[in-house]
Amino acid sequence: MDCDAFYASVEKRDNPDLEGKPVIIGGGRRGVVSTACYVARIRGVRSAMPMFQALKLCPDAIIVKPRMAAYVEASRAIRAMMEDLTPAIQPLSLDEAFMDLGGTQRLHGAPPAVMLARLIQRMRTELGLTGSIGLSHNKFLAKIASDLDKPHGFSVIGKAETESFLHDKPVRLIWGVGHAAQASLDKAGIRSFADLKRWDQQDLLARFGAMGDRLWHLARGIDARRVTAHEPMKSISNETTFNDDTADPDILDGHLWRMAEKVADRAKAKDLAGRVVTLKLKRANHTTLTRRLSLHSPTQMADTIYRTARALFEQVGNEGPYRLLGCGISDLVNADRADTEGDLLDPDKAKRSQAERATDQIRSRFGPDAIVKGRALR
């Protein structure tokens, strides 16, 4: 189930004055489009498009800043409705999820297609939101089906018709095939599933590596991935796009510390820690720099995340100005394995960690602004 223009739909539901008007959810002119309603999409506006470009295509659009609390609340309500159908739910985002309804017909007294239609009806009548359903015998085809007839779509790809359905479809329908992979497939003369199916499995492996094996199976509509209800989180990150490009080291340093704090707060809340710290920078010409460093010991401490990201920044800091800055942690593990090793080269690290834990306690009692580092004010 994939909600239709979810963020924009929530905004139109909560503000009837927006009905029928082009609405874009996003930041200022330097930001990107989070979601566009279908009125704006008709004009060519798309998610992740730079805001200045979206406004050229749709100058009369109404820009609304994201209200994540409202979207989370709506998402939880939809999730509760899904749980009435099956416990096997794998969320992809706030507005999209896989559901496994295998074996539920006897429980509900109706086949999955009927139950999914009732879900969409409940969403519309109780929440004022709509979604599109893709029903099939595996995740790959269900994802394709959900996009066939949006908005308010309901598409079914049966097992017997799988190969005939895929035959003349473009391979860009494969979820996860980006521009680089598409270019490689084009170079090999593979544009449709029919082209892909003509390739021998070993030839695909030799040409595309591990992706070749996946392509061979998907060309035949084969996808053995299960719906996993508790897929582990892979990374925690935070980033910001500046109103004006900047190369000012003090401004960038202040943002970097605040991001490290946000990443650490989320890690602590989920009892997770990361072995790898990542720094992301985007230049004025939209080229992206990414730097990573593996740690000796997993961390969830803002101080360690900041100092590591700061060291990475010093390698490329003079290549600005920058329009975007971000940092995060990945290769996540349970927090009981975090920050256990001392550092002979940094004997004050343990003291800073104790101070950070004390700061966390103060904030939990008196609020997030009760105590603030000086560098956060830059």
Contacts in CASP RR format, 6 or more apart in sequence:
PFRMAT RR
TARGET T0000
AUTHOR 0000-0000-0000
METHOD contacts of the structure
MODEL  1
MDCDAFYASVEKRDNPDLEGKPVIIGGGRRGVVSTACYVARIRGVRSAMP
MFQALKLCPDAIIVKPRMAAYVEASRAIRAMMEDLTPAIQPLSLDEAFMD
LGGTQRLHGAPPAVMLARLIQRMRTELGLTGSIGLSHNKFLAKIASDLDK
PHGFSVIGKAETESFLHDKPVRLIWGVGHAAQASLDKAGIRSFADLKRWD
QQDLLARFGAMGDRLWHLARGIDARRVTAHEPMKSISNETTFNDDTADPD
ILDGHLWRMAEKVADRAKAKDLAGRVVTLKLKRANHTTLTRRLSLHSPTQ
MADTIYRTARALFEQVGNEGPYRLLGCGISDLVNADRADTEGDLLDPDKA
KRSQAERATDQIRSRFGPDAIVKGRALR
1 78 0 8 1.000
1 82 0 8 1.000
1 96 0 8 1.000
1 97 0 8 1.000
1 99 0 8 1.000
1 116 0 8 1.000
1 119 0 8 1.000
1 120 0 8 1.000
1 131 0 8 1.000
1 132 0 8 1.000
1 133 0 8 1.000
1 134 0 8 1.000
1 146 0 8 1.000
2 95 0 8 1.000
2 96 0 8 1.000
2 131 0 8 1.000
2 132 0 8 1.000
2 134 0 8 1.000
2 146 0 8 1.000
2 147 0 8 1.000
2 150 0 8 1.000
3 9 0 8 1.000
3 78 0 8 1.000
3 95 0 8 1.000
3 96 0 8 1.000
3 123 0 8 1.000
3 129 0 8 1.000
3 130 0 8 1.000
3 131 0 8 1.000
3 132 0 8 1.000
4 38 0 8 1.000
4 129 0 8 1.000
4 130 0 8 1.000
4 131 0 8 1.000
4 132 0 8 1.000
4 150 0 8 1.000
4 151 0 8 1.000
4 152 0 8 1.000
5 35 0 8 1.000
5 36 0 8 1.000
5 37 0 8 1.000
5 38 0 8 1.000
5 41 0 8 1.000
5 151 0 8 1.000
6 35 0 8 1.000
6 71 0 8 1.000
6 74 0 8 1.000
6 75 0 8 1.000
6 94 0 8 1.000
6 95 0 8 1.000
6 129 0 8 1.000
7 25 0 8 1.000
7 34 0 8 1.000
7 35 0 8 1.000
7 66 0 8 1.000
7 71 0 8 1.000
7 95 0 8 1.000
8 23 0 8 1.000
8 24 0 8 1.000
8 25 0 8 1.000
8 35 0 8 1.000
8 36 0 8 1.000
8 37 0 8 1.000
8 40 0 8 1.000
8 64 0 8 1.000
9 37 0 8 1.000
9 128 0 8 1.000
9 129 0 8 1.000
9 130 0 8 1.000
10 67 0 8 1.000
10 70 0 8 1.000
10 71 0 8 1.000
10 74 0 8 1.000
10 129 0 8 1.000
11 18 0 8 1.000
11 23 0 8 1.000
11 25 0 8 1.000
11 64 0 8 1.000
11 67 0 8 1.000
12 18 0 8 1.000
12 19 0 8 1.000
12 20 0 8 1.000
12 23 0 8 1.000
12 37 0 8 1.000
13 127 0 8 1.000
13 128 0 8 1.000
13 129 0 8 1.000
14 70 0 8 1.000
18 62 0 8 1.000
18 64 0 8 1.000
20 39 0 8 1.000
21 39 0 8 1.000
21 62 0 8 1.000
22 36 0 8 1.000
22 37 0 8 1.000
22 39 0 8 1.000
22 40 0 8 1.000
22 43 0 8 1.000
22 45 0 8 1.000
22 58 0 8 1.000
22 60 0 8 1.000
22 61 0 8 1.000
22 62 0 8 1.000
23 36 0 8 1.000
23 37 0 8 1.000
23 39 0 8 1.000
23 40 0 8 1.000
23 61 0 8 1.000
23 62 0 8 1.000
23 64 0 8 1.000
24 33 0 8 1.000
24 35 0 8 1.000
24 36 0 8 1.000
24 37 0 8 1.000
24 40 0 8 1.000
24 45 0 8 1.000
24 51 0 8 1.000
24 54 0 8 1.000
24 58 0 8 1.000
24 61 0 8 1.000
24 62 0 8 1.000
24 63 0 8 1.000
24 64 0 8 1.000
25 33 0 8 1.000
25 34 0 8 1.000
25 35 0 8 1.000
25 36 0 8 1.000
25 64 0 8 1.000
25 65 0 8 1.000
25 66 0 8 1.000
26 32 0 8 1.000
26 33 0 8 1.000
26 34 0 8 1.000
26 35 0 8 1.000
26 51 0 8 1.000
26 63 0 8 1.000
26 64 0 8 1.000
26 65 0 8 1.000
26 66 0 8 1.000
27 34 0 8 1.000
27 51 0 8 1.000
27 63 0 8 1.000
27 65 0 8 1.000
27 66 0 8 1.000
27 241 0 8 1.000
28 51 0 8 1.000
28 63 0 8 1.000
28 243 0 8 1.000
29 51 0 8 1.000
29 52 0 8 1.000
29 55 0 8 1.000
29 243 0 8 1.000
30 51 0 8 1.000
30 52 0 8 1.000
30 241 0 8 1.000
30 242 0 8 1.000
30 243 0 8 1.000
30 244 0 8 1.000
30 323 0 8 1.000
31 50 0 8 1.000
31 51 0 8 1.000
31 241 0 8 1.000
32 48 0 8 1.000
32 49 0 8 1.000
32 50 0 8 1.000
32 51 0 8 1.000
32 241 0 8 1.000
33 45 0 8 1.000
33 46 0 8 1.000
33 47 0 8 1.000
33 48 0 8 1.000
33 49 0 8 1.000
33 50 0 8 1.000
33 51 0 8 1.000
33 54 0 8 1.000
34 47 0 8 1.000
34 66 0 8 1.000
35 47 0 8 1.000
36 45 0 8 1.000
36 46 0 8 1.000
36 47 0 8 1.000
36 54 0 8 1.000
36 58 0 8 1.000
36 61 0 8 1.000
38 151 0 8 1.000
40 54 0 8 1.000
40 58 0 8 1.000
40 61 0 8 1.000
43 57 0 8 1.000
43 58 0 8 1.000
43 61 0 8 1.000
44 57 0 8 1.000
44 58 0 8 1.000
45 54 0 8 1.000
45 57 0 8 1.000
45 58 0 8 1.000
45 61 0 8 1.000
46 54 0 8 1.000
51 63 0 8 1.000
54 61 0 8 1.000
55 61 0 8 1.000
71 94 0 8 1.000
71 95 0 8 1.000
72 94 0 8 1.000
74 94 0 8 1.000
74 127 0 8 1.000
74 129 0 8 1.000
75 94 0 8 1.000
75 95 0 8 1.000
77 126 0 8 1.000
77 127 0 8 1.000
78 95 0 8 1.000
78 123 0 8 1.000
78 127 0 8 1.000
78 129 0 8 1.000
79 89 0 8 1.000
79 91 0 8 1.000
79 97 0 8 1.000
81 119 0 8 1.000
81 122 0 8 1.000
81 123 0 8 1.000
81 126 0 8 1.000
82 89 0 8 1.000
82 97 0 8 1.000
82 99 0 8 1.000
82 119 0 8 1.000
83 89 0 8 1.000
85 99 0 8 1.000
85 101 0 8 1.000
85 104 0 8 1.000
85 108 0 8 1.000
85 115 0 8 1.000
85 116 0 8 1.000
85 119 0 8 1.000
86 99 0 8 1.000
86 100 0 8 1.000
86 101 0 8 1.000
86 102 0 8 1.000
86 104 0 8 1.000
87 229 0 8 1.000
88 99 0 8 1.000
88 100 0 8 1.000
88 101 0 8 1.000
88 227 0 8 1.000
88 229 0 8 1.000
89 97 0 8 1.000
89 98 0 8 1.000
89 99 0 8 1.000
89 227 0 8 1.000
89 229 0 8 1.000
90 97 0 8 1.000
90 98 0 8 1.000
90 99 0 8 1.000
90 227 0 8 1.000
90 228 0 8 1.000
90 229 0 8 1.000
90 231 0 8 1.000
91 97 0 8 1.000
92 98 0 8 1.000
96 146 0 8 1.000
98 139 0 8 1.000
98 142 0 8 1.000
98 143 0 8 1.000
98 227 0 8 1.000
99 227 0 8 1.000
100 226 0 8 1.000
100 227 0 8 1.000
101 112 0 8 1.000
101 115 0 8 1.000
101 116 0 8 1.000
102 112 0 8 1.000
104 112 0 8 1.000
104 115 0 8 1.000
105 111 0 8 1.000
105 112 0 8 1.000
108 115 0 8 1.000
110 118 0 8 1.000
112 135 0 8 1.000
113 135 0 8 1.000
113 156 0 8 1.000
116 133 0 8 1.000
116 135 0 8 1.000
116 154 0 8 1.000
117 133 0 8 1.000
117 154 0 8 1.000
119 133 0 8 1.000
120 130 0 8 1.000
120 131 0 8 1.000
120 133 0 8 1.000
120 152 0 8 1.000
120 154 0 8 1.000
123 129 0 8 1.000
123 130 0 8 1.000
123 131 0 8 1.000
124 130 0 8 1.000
130 151 0 8 1.000
130 152 0 8 1.000
131 150 0 8 1.000
131 151 0 8 1.000
131 152 0 8 1.000
131 153 0 8 1.000
132 146 0 8 1.000
132 147 0 8 1.000
132 149 0 8 1.000
132 150 0 8 1.000
132 151 0 8 1.000
132 152 0 8 1.000
132 153 0 8 1.000
132 154 0 8 1.000
132 155 0 8 1.000
133 145 0 8 1.000
133 146 0 8 1.000
133 153 0 8 1.000
133 154 0 8 1.000
133 155 0 8 1.000
134 142 0 8 1.000
134 143 0 8 1.000
134 145 0 8 1.000
134 146 0 8 1.000
134 148 0 8 1.000
134 154 0 8 1.000
134 155 0 8 1.000
134 156 0 8 1.000
134 157 0 8 1.000
135 142 0 8 1.000
135 145 0 8 1.000
135 154 0 8 1.000
135 155 0 8 1.000
135 156 0 8 1.000
135 157 0 8 1.000
136 142 0 8 1.000
136 144 0 8 1.000
136 145 0 8 1.000
136 156 0 8 1.000
136 157 0 8 1.000
136 158 0 8 1.000
136 159 0 8 1.000
136 162 0 8 1.000
137 157 0 8 1.000
137 158 0 8 1.000
137 159 0 8 1.000
137 162 0 8 1.000
138 221 0 8 1.000
138 222 0 8 1.000
138 223 0 8 1.000
138 224 0 8 1.000
138 225 0 8 1.000
139 223 0 8 1.000
139 225 0 8 1.000
139 227 0 8 1.000
140 174 0 8 1.000
140 175 0 8 1.000
140 218 0 8 1.000
140 221 0 8 1.000
140 223 0 8 1.000
140 225 0 8 1.000
141 157 0 8 1.000
141 158 0 8 1.000
141 162 0 8 1.000
141 221 0 8 1.000
141 223 0 8 1.000
142 157 0 8 1.000
143 175 0 8 1.000
144 157 0 8 1.000
144 169 0 8 1.000
144 173 0 8 1.000
144 175 0 8 1.000
145 155 0 8 1.000
145 156 0 8 1.000
145 157 0 8 1.000
146 153 0 8 1.000
146 155 0 8 1.000
148 155 0 8 1.000
149 155 0 8 1.000
157 165 0 8 1.000
158 165 0 8 1.000
162 220 0 8 1.000
162 221 0 8 1.000
163 220 0 8 1.000
163 221 0 8 1.000
166 193 0 8 1.000
166 219 0 8 1.000
166 221 0 8 1.000
167 192 0 8 1.000
167 193 0 8 1.000
167 194 0 8 1.000
167 197 0 8 1.000
168 192 0 8 1.000
168 193 0 8 1.000
168 194 0 8 1.000
169 192 0 8 1.000
169 193 0 8 1.000
170 191 0 8 1.000
170 192 0 8 1.000
170 193 0 8 1.000
171 177 0 8 1.000
171 182 0 8 1.000
171 185 0 8 1.000
171 190 0 8 1.000
171 191 0 8 1.000
171 192 0 8 1.000
171 193 0 8 1.000
171 195 0 8 1.000
171 196 0 8 1.000
171 215 0 8 1.000
172 182 0 8 1.000
174 215 0 8 1.000
174 218 0 8 1.000
177 185 0 8 1.000
181 211 0 8 1.000
184 208 0 8 1.000
185 191 0 8 1.000
185 196 0 8 1.000
188 207 0 8 1.000
189 195 0 8 1.000
190 196 0 8 1.000
190 199 0 8 1.000
193 219 0 8 1.000
196 215 0 8 1.000
196 216 0 8 1.000
196 218 0 8 1.000
196 219 0 8 1.000
197 219 0 8 1.000
197 220 0 8 1.000
199 207 0 8 1.000
199 215 0 8 1.000
199 216 0 8 1.000
199 219 0 8 1.000
201 212 0 8 1.000
201 213 0 8 1.000
201 216 0 8 1.000
204 212 0 8 1.000
204 213 0 8 1.000
204 215 0 8 1.000
204 216 0 8 1.000
205 212 0 8 1.000
205 213 0 8 1.000
205 216 0 8 1.000
208 215 0 8 1.000
217 223 0 8 1.000
232 332 0 8 1.000
233 270 0 8 1.000
233 272 0 8 1.000
233 332 0 8 1.000
234 330 0 8 1.000
234 332 0 8 1.000
235 278 0 8 1.000
235 328 0 8 1.000
235 329 0 8 1.000
235 330 0 8 1.000
235 332 0 8 1.000
236 263 0 8 1.000
236 266 0 8 1.000
236 267 0 8 1.000
236 270 0 8 1.000
236 272 0 8 1.000
236 274 0 8 1.000
236 328 0 8 1.000
236 329 0 8 1.000
236 330 0 8 1.000
236 332 0 8 1.000
237 263 0 8 1.000
237 278 0 8 1.000
237 280 0 8 1.000
237 326 0 8 1.000
237 327 0 8 1.000
237 328 0 8 1.000
237 329 0 8 1.000
238 259 0 8 1.000
238 262 0 8 1.000
238 263 0 8 1.000
238 326 0 8 1.000
238 327 0 8 1.000
238 328 0 8 1.000
239 259 0 8 1.000
239 280 0 8 1.000
239 324 0 8 1.000
239 325 0 8 1.000
239 326 0 8 1.000
239 327 0 8 1.000
240 255 0 8 1.000
240 259 0 8 1.000
240 324 0 8 1.000
240 325 0 8 1.000
240 326 0 8 1.000
241 282 0 8 1.000
241 323 0 8 1.000
241 324 0 8 1.000
242 322 0 8 1.000
242 323 0 8 1.000
242 324 0 8 1.000
242 325 0 8 1.000
245 284 0 8 1.000
245 320 0 8 1.000
245 321 0 8 1.000
245 322 0 8 1.000
245 323 0 8 1.000
246 252 0 8 1.000
246 321 0 8 1.000
246 322 0 8 1.000
247 317 0 8 1.000
247 318 0 8 1.000
247 320 0 8 1.000
247 321 0 8 1.000
247 322 0 8 1.000
249 317 0 8 1.000
250 378 0 8 1.000
251 378 0 8 1.000
252 313 0 8 1.000
252 317 0 8 1.000
252 322 0 8 1.000
252 325 0 8 1.000
253 310 0 8 1.000
253 375 0 8 1.000
253 378 0 8 1.000
254 375 0 8 1.000
254 376 0 8 1.000
254 377 0 8 1.000
254 378 0 8 1.000
255 325 0 8 1.000
256 306 0 8 1.000
256 309 0 8 1.000
256 310 0 8 1.000
256 313 0 8 1.000
256 325 0 8 1.000
256 326 0 8 1.000
256 327 0 8 1.000
257 302 0 8 1.000
257 306 0 8 1.000
257 373 0 8 1.000
257 375 0 8 1.000
257 376 0 8 1.000
258 376 0 8 1.000
259 309 0 8 1.000
259 325 0 8 1.000
259 326 0 8 1.000
259 327 0 8 1.000
259 328 0 8 1.000
260 302 0 8 1.000
260 303 0 8 1.000
260 305 0 8 1.000
260 306 0 8 1.000
260 309 0 8 1.000
260 327 0 8 1.000
261 302 0 8 1.000
261 306 0 8 1.000
261 376 0 8 1.000
263 302 0 8 1.000
263 305 0 8 1.000
263 327 0 8 1.000
263 328 0 8 1.000
263 329 0 8 1.000
264 300 0 8 1.000
264 301 0 8 1.000
264 302 0 8 1.000
264 305 0 8 1.000
264 356 0 8 1.000
265 302 0 8 1.000
267 273 0 8 1.000
267 274 0 8 1.000
267 300 0 8 1.000
267 329 0 8 1.000
267 332 0 8 1.000
267 335 0 8 1.000
268 300 0 8 1.000
268 335 0 8 1.000
268 360 0 8 1.000
271 334 0 8 1.000
271 335 0 8 1.000
271 336 0 8 1.000
272 300 0 8 1.000
272 332 0 8 1.000
272 333 0 8 1.000
272 334 0 8 1.000
272 335 0 8 1.000
273 298 0 8 1.000
273 299 0 8 1.000
273 300 0 8 1.000
273 329 0 8 1.000
273 332 0 8 1.000
273 333 0 8 1.000
273 334 0 8 1.000
273 335 0 8 1.000
273 337 0 8 1.000
273 338 0 8 1.000
273 339 0 8 1.000
274 295 0 8 1.000
274 298 0 8 1.000
274 299 0 8 1.000
274 300 0 8 1.000
274 329 0 8 1.000
274 330 0 8 1.000
274 331 0 8 1.000
274 332 0 8 1.000
274 333 0 8 1.000
274 338 0 8 1.000
275 294 0 8 1.000
275 295 0 8 1.000
275 298 0 8 1.000
275 329 0 8 1.000
275 330 0 8 1.000
275 331 0 8 1.000
275 332 0 8 1.000
275 333 0 8 1.000
276 292 0 8 1.000
276 293 0 8 1.000
276 294 0 8 1.000
276 295 0 8 1.000
276 329 0 8 1.000
276 330 0 8 1.000
276 331 0 8 1.000
277 292 0 8 1.000
277 293 0 8 1.000
277 295 0 8 1.000
277 299 0 8 1.000
277 304 0 8 1.000
277 305 0 8 1.000
277 308 0 8 1.000
277 309 0 8 1.000
277 312 0 8 1.000
277 327 0 8 1.000
277 328 0 8 1.000
277 329 0 8 1.000
278 290 0 8 1.000
278 291 0 8 1.000
278 292 0 8 1.000
278 309 0 8 1.000
278 327 0 8 1.000
278 328 0 8 1.000
278 329 0 8 1.000
278 330 0 8 1.000
279 289 0 8 1.000
279 290 0 8 1.000
279 291 0 8 1.000
279 292 0 8 1.000
279 309 0 8 1.000
279 312 0 8 1.000
279 313 0 8 1.000
279 326 0 8 1.000
279 327 0 8 1.000
280 288 0 8 1.000
280 289 0 8 1.000
280 290 0 8 1.000
280 324 0 8 1.000
280 325 0 8 1.000
280 326 0 8 1.000
280 327 0 8 1.000
281 288 0 8 1.000
281 289 0 8 1.000
281 290 0 8 1.000
281 313 0 8 1.000
281 316 0 8 1.000
281 317 0 8 1.000
281 319 0 8 1.000
281 320 0 8 1.000
281 322 0 8 1.000
281 324 0 8 1.000
281 325 0 8 1.000
281 326 0 8 1.000
282 288 0 8 1.000
282 289 0 8 1.000
282 322 0 8 1.000
282 323 0 8 1.000
282 324 0 8 1.000
282 325 0 8 1.000
283 289 0 8 1.000
283 319 0 8 1.000
283 320 0 8 1.000
283 321 0 8 1.000
283 322 0 8 1.000
283 323 0 8 1.000
284 320 0 8 1.000
284 321 0 8 1.000
284 322 0 8 1.000
284 323 0 8 1.000
286 323 0 8 1.000
289 316 0 8 1.000
289 319 0 8 1.000
291 312 0 8 1.000
291 313 0 8 1.000
291 315 0 8 1.000
291 316 0 8 1.000
292 312 0 8 1.000
293 308 0 8 1.000
293 311 0 8 1.000
293 312 0 8 1.000
294 331 0 8 1.000
295 304 0 8 1.000
295 308 0 8 1.000
296 341 0 8 1.000
296 343 0 8 1.000
297 337 0 8 1.000
297 338 0 8 1.000
297 339 0 8 1.000
297 340 0 8 1.000
297 341 0 8 1.000
297 342 0 8 1.000
298 331 0 8 1.000
298 332 0 8 1.000
298 333 0 8 1.000
298 337 0 8 1.000
298 338 0 8 1.000
298 339 0 8 1.000
299 305 0 8 1.000
299 329 0 8 1.000
299 338 0 8 1.000
299 339 0 8 1.000
300 329 0 8 1.000
300 335 0 8 1.000
300 338 0 8 1.000
300 339 0 8 1.000
301 338 0 8 1.000
301 339 0 8 1.000
301 352 0 8 1.000
301 353 0 8 1.000
301 356 0 8 1.000
302 356 0 8 1.000
303 349 0 8 1.000
303 352 0 8 1.000
303 353 0 8 1.000
303 356 0 8 1.000
304 339 0 8 1.000
304 349 0 8 1.000
304 353 0 8 1.000
305 327 0 8 1.000
305 328 0 8 1.000
305 329 0 8 1.000
309 327 0 8 1.000
309 328 0 8 1.000
339 353 0 8 1.000
342 349 0 8 1.000
342 350 0 8 1.000
343 349 0 8 1.000
359 371 0 8 1.000
362 370 0 8 1.000
362 371 0 8 1.000
363 370 0 8 1.000
363 371 0 8 1.000
END
